[in-house]
């Protein structure tokens, strides 16, 4: 019988995105979006992701904070095992 690998009950998430708006009319815009959050295991294969972030735009002084909430499901019975950076 093969040993099953299960995911962690909680994980730290981080994301950085470069966004470029190329508009036909008006001014083009570039910005960076940063977010940090947590992923919680709700049930086997079911995860709740909660994150908070901000967008840093060079042309807009009205940068806003956002909150994201996502529910995701993993269809894999045996997820890939990745080596931890902290062991």
N, C-alpha and C positions, 0 to 999 in steps of 0.2 A: 504494500500500500504506500502510495506517495505521500510525502508530508505536504500539507497545505500551508500556503503563506497568506497571512491576513494583513491588511493595512493597519496603520496606526489609528488610534481613536481620535487624535487631534493632530493637526499639522499647521505650521506657519506658512503663509503665502505672501509672496512679494511680486510686484509687476511694475515694469517701466515700459512705456510706449511712446514712440515718436509719431506725431500726427501732423500731416501736411494737407491743408485744404487748398486745392488748385481751382479757383473759381474763374469762370469765363468773364463774368462781369464783377467788378469790385476788387477788393484787395485780397491777395493770397495770404494765408496765415499758417504759421508753424507753431507747434506747441509740444510740450512734454507732459505726459500723464503718469503719476506715481500712485501706487496703492499698496496697502499692507493689510493683511487680514488673517483669518483663521478658518480652517476647515475642520468640521466636527463629524464624526461618524455617528449617524442616527440609527441605522440598522445595517445588516450585512449588505454591502454594496451600495448603500444610500448615504449621501454626504450633504451637509449643509455648509455653504461657504458664505462667510460674512466678511466684507472688506470695506475699508474707508480710504479715500485718496483725495488728491487735488490735481488740478491741471495748471501748468505754468505756461502762460502765453506771453510772447514778447510784444504783441500788439494790443493786448487787452489788459487793463489794470483791474478788471473785475473777475479775477480767478476764483472759482467756487470749489467748495468741498463737496464730495459726493459719497454716498453710502451704497454698497452693492450687496444684494442678497440673492443667492443662487442655490437651487437644489439640483444635485446631479446623481446619476446612477451609473454604476460600473457593471457592465455585462460580463466581465471576465471572472471566472471562478478561481483563477490562479494568477493574480497580478504579478508583473515583473518585479524582481527584487533588485533594488538599487543600493549600492554601497553608501552608507552614511558618511557624510563629511565630518561628523562630530564624534566618531568612535575612535 
